[in-house]
Structures are given as C-alpha cells and as structure tokens.
C-alpha cells in the first residue's frame, strides 16, 4: 500500500469542500424554500443535502476523471498517474464505498450509481454484488452479477499497483459470492458458478461454464 501524497489530499479536500458547499446551498435554496414543510423543514433539507452530496460528488468526480483520466496498466511510483489514482481512491474511501458496500440501496438504483461512476452496463444488466473501479468494468446486455459477488479490476500486490479491464458479454451469469479479478474476459452466454474465483487474466469463452477456486472450465 502506497502512502497518499499531501498534494493529493489537498486536491481532494478542495473538491470535497466544493461538493459540500453546492449541496448545502442547493438543499437550502431548493427544498428549504418550499413553504408547506413546516416543522419538517430541517429534516427535509438535511435529507436533500445528503442525497445531493453524492450527486454532486459523482459529478465532480467524473469531471476530474475526464480532465485527468486514469489509464489501464501499472502505475509507477511518483508518476502523474499515481497522483490521479490517489485522488481517485480518496473519492472512493470517503464518499463512494458507503454506496457500493452498504447493501441497502435497491438494485435498480445501484445500476444508476454504477453508471454514474463510469461503468458500462448493457440494457437489463444488474448487479447485486460489488463492482469495484466501475470505470474499468464493461458488462453487456441481459447479464447479472449475483449476491455479494465481487468484480475487482485493480491489482494491489506489495509495490505493484494498477488496473486492468474486466469485460463481460451478453446473457452472462456471475454466481453469488464469486470473485472475478483484473484482466478477465467473459464471453456471451457464459456462467461463473457461485463461490468461484476467476483469477487474473482468465479468458472464458462464449457459452462456457466455469467454477471452482481457482475457476476452471466445467462444461
């Protein structure tokens, strides 16, 4: 685990301050101006501010990542990519992990959150698991990620740090509690059995069924 630079912390805190300011102003001037709230005004403004923190947070995060994109591959020590990654990971540690890992948000809304964080999800594709680093994950149409399954595009191994795309096709089922690691490609109409571990760089062909830990082709 690499130590986060002070410059990355300062940049993140500056953007977080902007998010908080925009959220509070929008909640106060928007919801707070509704005349019929009465004694519920404070509760309504507070609830709106919390929701707006996440919405503005995603907006500022996406603008930052558009201006300074995080590329696929290894991240070198002291590089510009390392600085970008550190700001990126602070957004997740402070804001987005509570959304992704909380388990209380309805699955259709989680789809919108993942899209807002940069995931590419086809029509009628949903995840009741956890998609880490959504901008490095592409899933086709009519696919499902099962309960508490993990898609993990990042690599953190000692001094090694990087991201590698996870690409999943159409009509794919990722079973409950399965783990799919970085650089994995899964073809259309495939199944990853529950409790499986798909190791880094694995290619699963179309129509195949894989299972086990580590996962192997079963059929």
N, C-alpha and C positions, 0 to 999 in steps of 0.2 A: 504494500500500500504506500503510495507516494504522498508526501506531505503537500497540502494545498498552499500555494503561494499567497502571501498577503495581498498582492495586486489582484488576484482572482477574487478574494474575499471582498475587497473594496468595491470592485465592479459589481459583484452580485448584490451586495448590500445597497448599492446605489439604485440598482434596478428594483430591488425589493421595496425600497422606500417609495419609488415611483408607483409601484403596484399598490401599495397601501394607501397612498395619497389619492390616487384615482378611484380606488374602491370606496373609500370613506366619503369622498366628495360626491360620487355618483349615487351612493346609497342615501346620503343626507338630502341631496337636491332632488333625487328621483322619488324614492319611497317615502322619505321624510316629508315631502310636500303634499302627500295625499291627505285631504282634510278629514276623512272619516275614520282614521285609525284610532284616534282617542288614546286610551291607556296602553294600547298595543304598539304605539309608535316606536318606542325604544326597542322592543323585541323585533319588530319588522325591519327596522333599519339595521340592527345588528345581524340578523339573518341574511339580509340582502348584501351586507358588506362582506360576510364570509364567502358567499357564492361568488361575488364579484372579485374577491382576491384571487380565486382560482381562475376565473375567466380572464382577467387582466394578466395574471401570471402566465397563462398559456400564450396570450397574445405577445407579451414582451419577450417571452422565451423563444417563440417562433421568429420574431423579428431579429433577435440576437443570432439565432442559428442560421437565418437567411443571410445576414451580413457576414457572419464568421462560421461557415459550415464545418462540421466535424466529419472528417473523411474516414472511410473504411481503411483498416490496416493497423499496424502497430503505431504507437505514439512514443516518440523519442523523448528522452529527458531534456528538459529546458527548452523544448520547441514551442512554437506558436500553437500547435495542435494540443500540447499539454495544457497550456493556459486556457484554451477554449474548453477542453474537456473538464477542467476544474470548475469553471463557471457553470458548465452544463450539469455536472454532478451535484453542485450545490443547489441548483433548482430542484433536482430530484430529492435530495436529502431533506431539504427544508419544506418544500411545497408538495411535490407530486407523489412521493411514496405513500403519503397518507391516503391519497385517492386510489392508487393502484393496489395497495396491500390491505386496505381497510375491510373489504369484503361485505360492505353494507350497501353499496351503490348498485342499483338494478343493472342487470347485464346490458340491456339496450342503451342505457346512459353511459356505461363503461365503453361501449363501442364508440360513442361520440367523443369521449375523453381520449381514447387511443388515437382516433383520427386527428383530434386537436393537437396531440403530441407528436404527430408525424407518421404514424403507422399507415400503411397502405392495405386497406381491407376491402375485399370484393363485396358484392351485394350478398346480403343474407349470411354474412360471416360474423360470428360472435365468439367471445372468449369469456369463460367463467374462471379461467386461470389467470396467471400474471404474465404480461408481456413487458419485459424489461427493455429499455432503449427502443421504444416503439419506432423511431425513425429508421432503424436498421432491420425492420421486420416487414415482409410483404406476404400477405395471405390472399389467395384467390377467392372466388365466389363459393357460397354454399358450404363453407368449412366451419368446423367447430373445434375450439380448444377447451378440453374438459376441466372439471373442477380441480382447482389448485395445481393444474399443470403449469410448468414454467418454460418460457421461451427466453433464452439467455444469450443475446448476441455479443456480450462483452467477454473479454478474457482478462482476468487479473490473477497472475501466477507469479509470485515473487516480484521481480522487477519488470516483468512483461505486462504490458497494458495495451489494449487495442479493442477494436470492434470489427466483426465480420458478419455479413448479411445472413439472415435466415430467410429462406424463400420457400413458401408453401403454396401448393397449387390449389385447384378447384376440387370440391367434394372430398376434402381430406378430414379425417377424424384424428385428433390428438387426444388419447385417453386420459382419464383422471389421474392426477399425480405423476404424469410423465414429465420428463425433463428433456428439452431439446437445446443443445448447446450451439455455440457460434459456428458459422460457416456451413450449416446444414441446409441441404436442398431436398424437398419432399415433392414428388410428382403428384399429378392428379389422381383422384380416386384411391388414395393410399390410406392406410390405417397404422397408427402407432399405438400399440396396446397400452393399457393402464399400467402405471408404475414402471414404465420403461425409461432407460437412459440412452438417448441418442447422442453419441459422442461427437466431438468437434469434426467438422469437415465431411460428415457422412452424406452420401447421396442415396436417397430412397427413390427407386424408380416408380413410374406410374402403375397403379393397381397393386402394389406390393403391401404385404402386412409384415410389420416388424414388431418385435417385442423382446423383453429381457433387459438385463443390466450387465454389460453393455448390450444395446439392442442389436439383434441380428434378424435377417430375413426369415420369416416363418413360412410364408406362402406366396 
